[in-house]
Amino acid sequence: MIALRATARLQLHVGFGFDAAAAQVEYFATLGVSHLYLSPIAAATPGSTHGYDGIDPTRINPELGGEEGFLRLARRARSAGLGLILDIVPNHLAASPENPWWSDVLMHGPQSRYATWFDIDWGAVGAAQRLWLPVLDRPLQDAVKAGVLQVEDSGDQPVLRHHDLRIPLSPRSYPLQRSARQGWVERCNRSVERMHMLLQRQHYHLAWWRTGGDQVNYRRFFDITSLAALRVEREDVFDAVHSLPLRLVREGWVDGLRIDHVDGLADPGGYLERLRAHLDAAAEACGRRGADITLHVEKILAEGEALPVGWACDGTTGYDFMDQAGAWLHEKESTHALSEQWQARSGDTCSFDDVQQAARDALLDGSLHADLQRLLVCVQQTVGEAAGRGDVSDAMLRRATCALLRHYPVYRPYTLRTQAERNALAKAEAAALHELDAAGRAGVSLLVSALQAPEGHELRVRFGQLSAPLNAKAVEDTGFYRYNRALSRNEVGSDPKRVGLDGDALIEFARARARQHPRAMLALATHDHKRGPEARARLALISSDVGAWQSALAGWEQQCAAAAMPMPLPAAESYALWQALVGAWPMHGAPAADFPQRMAQWLRKALREGKRISNWLDPELAVEDAAQQWLQALMHSSELQGVRDALAHFVQTLEAAGASNGLAQLCLQLCLPGIPDIYQGTEFWDLSLVDPDNRRTVDFARRAQALADDRSWAELLQDWHEGSPKMRLLARLLQLRREHPALFLDGELKALSDPASADLVFVREHAGQVLLVAVRRATVRRCPGPALAWKEDAGQQLNAVPQRMMRNVLDDRTEVFKGSASDALLFSGSPVAVWISQESGADGQQ
């Protein structure tokens, strides 16, 4: 059994498959992780760069190396003492003819054995008992007239071709004898009338892609029409979806699962209970304990929310920790100054709640309209009697439902039996009642009562399966690109309303995690993050001197105006772009050749996600192109050389402090209760932007070379720009976790530092073993010099230090602490200090 201590998250794709991952096994074993944590390995859409668009969950992706490739990786990992964790996707599959289940539904409609495996509403208004398939590049009539729909009969069965898409036909719609089909194909392709007749005989209705949000009658992953939701609550679907991972557990190759978007399931709690039982049985079948197989859920927790008590899992994948560690790097007192700066710049006085609620309204009228209509049918059926008497009209219920969704503060309800869930619903109810008239308030009361009723399970499921994607799309995919007060707080799992967090609160969150889910993951970077950990750490410094930021920004814009080249974006979007440039600008020297292209990619995505001056459905290419041209001019033109130099100089004033804070949050990730998850490539400074930038190719050879670097800690702090101190800190602390697993898993946590202090000092203690951890929070005014070595204040003393002989893990000093220590002794110029007690005797006491 390989105990879970730390994971390395790897993004697999056709260019980095199982054999490429296997080639790095020795590196990760030397680094000190216990498990490789793999992105989805099941068969996915050909060419997929991520694996979340699965086409067959029962077999391993041949593009990654197939079954044999996986076994080569698994054997190599086992021989190096590493376990494997799989990311699985039980919510959805690609709505693609390459998916055999979906293809069967397209051919046979409601009679398909898989028709009930997907969440399809065959009785939806306007669908005429057919699957609404919004895949055409133009309206159906135009597509038929233009001949972009053609029948092909080159394989075993004829298909309907639309550009590169080949859609199966119902067997009832074509001659079964091959010899009779050639003439039939020609007649269909020559005649508009015959093509329409053929289409009328299908179990799907081909439609213009723009109708998807309005009319689609299958539930999707969020609002992505190419991903169809599965009904994994059905036993047969559950068994099929989990046959592969459970087999790999049973065969002894897999040691844990990560569940993608658990809130997309009908009954997350029931699903986890069922899966836990199957995992236990699979483990026991190969001579392991069920508890040896870990189970984590991808779950976004709102402010003050915790995982439901009783969920059969080991905790979340760590977005909550990423939020808390990031907030600790900010000055709490800067909230007002940051708000004033943002409002003065943008002219927008809306709160973040105002922004995301407006986004929810637009989504319910737009890309999630069909999902809302389906929920309303359920609402009308559930409320039923009152509506049937005419007391409440359908229109009233619609206004009430939208108002409740607009204000629902967490992703979704589950059972509504806990006080926390009832409080969340009550909060949404109060806000909805406040904004509606008497008729709307009556509708809200009926809806809330129905949601809480024992027989309201189906309504709770439908409500939750809309409230979750609505929350995600409104907050992460819209609000984070509109409300640009501080991009460092616009991160997955974070609430931009909260800028800072003091050390005591951070410690209390960690204690709660240790009590409830001691093996919960702790993340600082993921495949979904908006910007890398050091980019966030650098941008957090703005909160420590908003005036300096304001002055720098004004200077850059004055120089742009003087060069007659102002940024051609509205103030809110230009404010985001300046921040993004500061966060992603390289640690030292001129940007690399790919930097302008990376920034351009981010900018186009940011403008479209914000949906104010451009969007994905109808991009304003003229606006986007003008912004791209300005960005290229900033990077290359002589006219903006002064701006470029000033921007680089400003970053230079922040980069050492930002790097120092990067080490601080990494130290917290590795020493606080939980399981650190190290995202690929983040062993060096990570200034990445949102995907696909955060999924770029990793240079493992450079990282292996840095891992073998034998220079002293003091030397690394002097030569820090490439990220060697981060690699050293990571490797030393992972080694420490390997040597003392019980201390990190079960060690009691106690804070030593003053709550008002910018430094955070705490101890972990278990069975006589003591870990003393001290981290510094840099600010614009309180930071290291050009190197990462701090100047010490000899007068600063820390009391209540354990009276022990201890060894510094980073510089190998040995000291006898006698109840207090000066900063000079504790840190010795380092941004972080980690001390471990020297054991003497069986009980570890000195």
Salt bridges, closest charged atoms under 4 A:
ASP19 OD1 - ARG72 NE 2.94
ASP53 OD1 - HIS50 ND1 3.93
ASP56 OD2 - ARG59 NE 3.10
GLU67 OE2 - ARG247 NH1 2.92
ASP87 OD2 - ARG9 NH1 3.21
ASP87 OD1 - ARG258 NH1 2.96
ASP104 OD1 - HIS108 NE2 3.89
ASP119 OD2 - ARG219 NE 2.71
ASP119 OD1 - ARG374 NH2 2.70
ASP119 OD2 - ARG462 NH1 2.81
ASP137 OD1 - ARG138 NE 2.92
ASP137 OD1 - HIS162 NE2 3.54
ASP137 OD2 - HIS163 NE2 2.78
GLU152 OE2 - ARG161 NE 2.46
GLU152 OE1 - ARG166 NE 3.06
ASP153 OD2 - ARG178 NE 3.31
ASP153 OD2 - ARG181 NE 3.03
ASP223 OD1 - LYS473 NZ 3.53
GLU233 OE2 - ARG231 NE 3.28
ASP236 OD2 - ARG234 NH2 2.80
GLU251 OE2 - ARG247 NH1 3.24
ASP255 OD2 - ARG78 NH1 3.04
ASP255 OD1 - ARG288 NH1 2.86
ASP260 OD1 - ARG258 NH1 3.11
ASP263 OD2 - LYS299 NZ 2.76
ASP280 OD1 - ARG276 NE 3.05
ASP292 OD1 - ARG289 NH2 2.85
GLU298 OE2 - ARG258 NH2 3.36
GLU303 OE2 - ARG498 NH1 2.88
GLU305 OE2 - LYS299 NZ 3.55
ASP314 OD1 - ARG519 NH2 3.14
ASP323 OD1 - ARG489 NH2 2.66
ASP323 OD2 - ARG498 NH2 2.69
GLU331 OE2 - ARG777 NH2 3.64
GLU340 OE2 - HIS336 NE2 3.08
ASP353 OD1 - LYS497 NZ 3.37
ASP361 OD1 - ARG406 NE 2.63
ASP365 OD1 - ARG398 NH2 3.58
ASP371 OD1 - ARG220 NH2 2.62
GLU385 OE2 - ARG389 NH1 3.39
ASP391 OD2 - ARG389 NH2 2.83
GLU435 OE2 - ARG406 NH1 1.94
GLU435 OE1 - HIS407 NE2 2.85
GLU458 OE2 - ARG462 NE 3.16
ASP477 OD2 - LYS473 NZ 3.48
ASP477 OD1 - LYS530 NZ 3.72
GLU491 OE1 - ARG536 NH1 3.54
ASP495 OD2 - LYS497 NZ 2.79
ASP502 OD2 - LYS332 NZ 3.71
GLU508 OE1 - ARG511 NH1 3.28
GLU508 OE2 - ARG515 NH2 3.64
ASP528 OD2 - HIS527 NE2 3.38
ASP528 OD1 - ARG695 NH2 3.59
GLU534 OE1 - LYS726 NZ 2.82
ASP545 OD2 - ARG781 NH2 3.28
GLU557 OE1 - ARG345 NH1 2.54
GLU573 OE2 - ARG612 NE 3.24
GLU609 OE1 - LYS611 NZ 3.96
ASP618 OD1 - ARG210 NH2 2.74
GLU624 OE1 - ARG604 NH1 2.53
GLU624 OE2 - ARG608 NE 2.78
ASP625 OD1 - ARG604 NH2 3.55
GLU655 OE2 - HIS721 NE2 3.51
GLU683 OE1 - ARG703 NE 3.38
ASP691 OD2 - LYS605 NZ 3.21
ASP693 OD1 - ARG598 NE 2.65
ASP693 OD1 - ARG696 NE 3.16
ASP709 OD2 - ARG711 NH2 2.76
ASP719 OD2 - ARG711 NH1 2.93
GLU722 OE1 - ARG702 NH2 3.16
ASP759 OD1 - ARG782 NH2 2.75
GLU792 OE1 - ARG776 NH2 2.42
ASP811 OD2 - ARG813 NE 2.73
ASP812 OD1 - ARG807 NH1 3.58
